[in-house]
Amino acid sequence: MSMLEEIWLGGLDYQNRPVKKGSPMERKLCLYARNGEKLKEMLTEDQAEQFEKTMDAYNEVLTQSEVEAFEFGFTLAARLLTDVMQSLELPSIDDI
């Protein structure tokens, strides 16, 4: 596991952050929960089990996508910082 993955997976708890009341995120989460409950009521036991497995796989895909987006953003920021530092006229070690 890379250092970035360790920071992301161990140092940040993105899923448990507070959601602001009345925000678009809260409304979407409520809609998601309501629709999920309605759907589960309509499914047979086997269908509900298959649906649950599908949702678990989808959540794993989302988690991996978040890790990759974090790594990309971090790498991009590091490259931008490198470009900025190279454009500055800083004294070299020999000049000090």
N, C-alpha and C positions, 0 to 999 in steps of 0.2 A: 504494500500500500504506500502510495506517495505521501509526502508531507502535506500537500494540499488536501488530499483525501482525508488524512487524519484530522486536519484543522476543521474541515467541513463536517465530517462524521462525528468527531468527538468534541469539538469546541463550540459548535453552534447548534442550537436546538431550534431550527427554523419552524418545525411543525407545531411547537407549543408556544408560539408567540401570541400575545393577546390580540384579539380582533376587535377593532373599534366598533361600538354599537352603531347601527344604522349605516355602516359603510357598505360599499358594493360587495366586498368580500363576505361580510356577514349575510347579506341577502342571498348571495350565491350558495353559501354553505347551508343555509336554511332550506333553500329550494332543493338542493342536492339531497339533504337528509329526508325531506318530505317525499320526494319522488322515489327515493330508494326504498322507503318503507312501503309505499303504495305498490311498488313493483314486487317486493318480496311477498306481499299478501296475495298476489296473483299467481305466483310460481308454485309448482309442485316442489316437494322436498328435493328431488334430484335436480330440478332446474335451479333451485335456490343454491344448492351446493356448487353447481357448475358456474353460476353467476358469481358466487363468492370467490371461486378460484380465478375467474377472469378478472375480477376487481383487484385481487391480490397481485396478479401479474402486472396489471396496468399500474398499480401503485409502485411496484418495483421499477418499472420503466420510468415513471415520473421522478422517482428518487434518483435514478442514475442520470437522467437528463439534468436535474438540478446540480448534481456533482460536476457534470461536464460543463455546464454553463458557468459555475463558480470557477472552475479551473481556467476556462477561456477568459473570463473577466479578469482574474488575477494575473494571468499571463499578459493580457493586453495592457493592464495597468503598469506592470513591470517594464514592458517594452516602451510605453510612453514615458515613464520615468527615466529610463535609460537614454532615450532621445533628448529629453530636456536636459539631463545632466551633461550629455556630450556637447550640447549647444552652448553651455555656459563656459565662460573663460575662467576656469579655475587654475590656480597655480599647481604645477606638477610637484612631485615629491622632491625632485632635484632643485627646485626653486626655493624650497623652504629652508 
